[in-house]
Amino acid sequence: MFVLIDALGWQVIKDRSFLNRELTFRTPLKTVLGFSSGAIPSILTGLAPSRTGRWNLFYYDPVNSPFRWLRIFSALPDRLLNNRYVRKTIKELGRRVLGMGPLFECGVSPRLLPWFNWSEKTSIYEAGGIAGSSSIFDLLRECEIDHKTYSYHTLSDPQILERAKIDIAASDATCFFLYLSEVDHFLHGECTDQNTVTERLIWYEGQLREVFELALQRDEAMTFTVISDHGMTPVHSRYDLVHDIQSLGFQMPRQYLAVYDSTMARYWFFDEDARKAVIKKLEGITCGRILEESHLDQLGILFADRRYGEVIFLLDPGWLVAQSDFNNDDWSPTGMHGYHPSDPHSDAVFLSNRDPHREMITIMDIFPCLRKATSAA
């Protein structure tokens, strides 16, 4: 039994009761820099993002972009091309027609979309879902192991938990993987409200304890492990990075491109003056830093083709990009992730009823445990 709870950070559970009696092996794990789009593939394969090819959702790919057709509208003013109605239309086209998957969002201005591609077009919770890498689900298929997988692609968290309870008792499956995604959204809005967080975790604890007991009834030697992809850091400040860069007067997409996420910005340059000016501006910002290539390599996010950015600027923990295409103007989260892995609030968790008998340091160390449990099944 493996339960992946999105954003269940070590700082959230270390001083709370959360299946303490059942899951006696408990340790924090360092995450990878970025978001779930990079962290979860690393969990499922044991490989760094630079090896899975998965890091952020949008990457530079003008040749193969599924949005090349939008270039014919490039002469339209922003009020006609970049508004909430057009973005919603593109979102639905992406999800229903272009094969972008159920999580696709128009997180880049429609004017710039023709230069980008979307990384998560297929479900990573199925065999073949991470092209070029072998995930736990590929191994399950290769070994012909009867298994059950549950995710937001078809079910909500409460539905997943209820379905798993039924299947444990009624099916012949020997390996179960539950991905509970809704804690992430909850902690974005409530991570600083300690009482509310405790109440929500009590509900999850109760549900998972029922799942644990059912699994134990079926097999006293079963393994039950709760993992997460990253934590959640309290937000204390915002910085208008977009305004700073736009004030330099350079034009997208002619001179440069930028993708602004909640905690970082990624840039590609086609004009040397723009490159120098943007880098100089970024170097003068005191609440963040440019990540040098050697550091990117150390973090496992250096890509030879620079598809995820030629220059990557990361805000310090607790700081938030004040405006971006991923966030609505009225979005005001109390918690965020996507900071440097050294941030303690970013730590993920590994909780199990079995000692893994191996060093557990990063989320990539989860994969050997997945693989071991699969071979045992």
Rosetta blueprint (number, residue, H / E / L):
1 M L
2 F E
3 V E
4 L E
5 I E
6 D L
7 A L
8 L L
9 G L
10 W H
11 Q H
12 V H
13 I H
14 K L
15 D L
16 R L
17 S L
18 F L
19 L L
20 N L
21 R L
22 E L
23 L L
24 T L
25 F E
26 R E
27 T E
28 P E
29 L E
30 K E
31 T L
32 V L
33 L L
34 G L
35 F L
36 S H
37 S H
38 G H
39 A H
40 I H
41 P H
42 S H
43 I H
44 L H
45 T H
46 G L
47 L L
48 A L
49 P H
50 S H
51 R H
52 T H
53 G L
54 R L
55 W L
56 N L
57 L L
58 F E
59 Y E
60 Y E
61 D L
62 P L
63 V L
64 N L
65 S L
66 P L
67 F L
68 R H
69 W H
70 L H
71 R H
72 I H
73 F H
74 S L
75 A L
76 L L
77 P L
78 D H
79 R H
80 L H
81 L H
82 N L
83 N L
84 R H
85 Y H
86 V H
87 R H
88 K H
89 T H
90 I H
91 K H
92 E H
93 L H
94 G H
95 R H
96 R H
97 V L
98 L L
99 G L
100 M L
101 G L
102 P L
103 L L
104 F L
105 E L
106 C L
107 G L
108 V L
109 S L
110 P L
111 R L
112 L L
113 L H
114 P H
115 W H
116 F E
117 N E
118 W E
119 S L
120 E L
121 K L
122 T L
123 S L
124 I L
125 Y L
126 E L
127 A L
128 G L
129 G L
130 I L
131 A L
132 G L
133 S L
134 S L
135 S L
136 I H
137 F H
138 D H
139 L H
140 L H
141 R H
142 E H
143 C L
144 E L
145 I L
146 D L
147 H E
148 K E
149 T E
150 Y E
151 S L
152 Y L
153 H L
154 T L
155 L L
156 S L
157 D H
158 P H
159 Q H
160 I H
161 L H
162 E H
163 R H
164 A H
165 K H
166 I H
167 D H
168 I H
169 A H
170 A H
171 S L
172 D L
173 A L
174 T L
175 C E
176 F E
177 F E
178 L E
179 Y E
180 L E
181 S L
182 E H
183 V H
184 D H
185 H H
186 F H
187 L H
188 H H
189 G H
190 E H
191 C L
192 T L
193 D L
194 Q H
195 N H
196 T H
197 V H
198 T H
199 E H
200 R H
201 L H
202 I H
203 W H
204 Y H
205 E H
206 G H
207 Q H
208 L H
209 R H
210 E H
211 V H
212 F H
213 E H
214 L H
215 A H
216 L H
217 Q H
218 R H
219 D L
220 E L
221 A L
222 M L
223 T L
224 F L
225 T E
226 V E
227 I E
228 S L
229 D L
230 H L
231 G L
232 M L
233 T E
234 P E
235 V L
236 H L
237 S E
238 R E
239 Y E
240 D L
241 L H
242 V H
243 H H
244 D H
245 I H
246 Q H
247 S L
248 L L
249 G L
250 F L
251 Q L
252 M L
253 P L
254 R L
255 Q L
256 Y E
257 L E
258 A E
259 V E
260 Y E
261 D L
262 S L
263 T L
264 M E
265 A E
266 R E
267 Y E
268 W E
269 F E
270 F L
271 D L
272 E H
273 D H
274 A H
275 R H
276 K H
277 A H
278 V H
279 I H
280 K H
281 K H
282 L H
283 E H
284 G L
285 I L
286 T L
287 C L
288 G E
289 R E
290 I E
291 L L
292 E L
293 E H
294 S H
295 H H
296 L H
297 D H
298 Q H
299 L H
300 G L
301 I L
302 L L
303 F L
304 A L
305 D L
306 R L
307 R L
308 Y L
309 G L
310 E L
311 V E
312 I E
313 F E
314 L E
315 L E
316 D L
317 P L
318 G L
319 W E
320 L E
321 V E
322 A L
323 Q L
324 S L
325 D L
326 F L
327 N L
328 N L
329 D L
330 D L
331 W L
332 S L
333 P L
334 T L
335 G E
336 M E
337 H L
338 G L
339 Y L
340 H L
341 P L
342 S L
343 D L
344 P H
345 H H
346 S H
347 D L
348 A E
349 V E
350 F E
351 L E
352 S E
353 N L
354 R L
355 D L
356 P L
357 H L
358 R L
359 E L
360 M L
361 I L
362 T E
363 I H
364 M H
365 D H
366 I H
367 F H
368 P H
369 C H
370 L H
371 R H
372 K H
373 A H
374 T H
375 S H
376 A H
377 A L
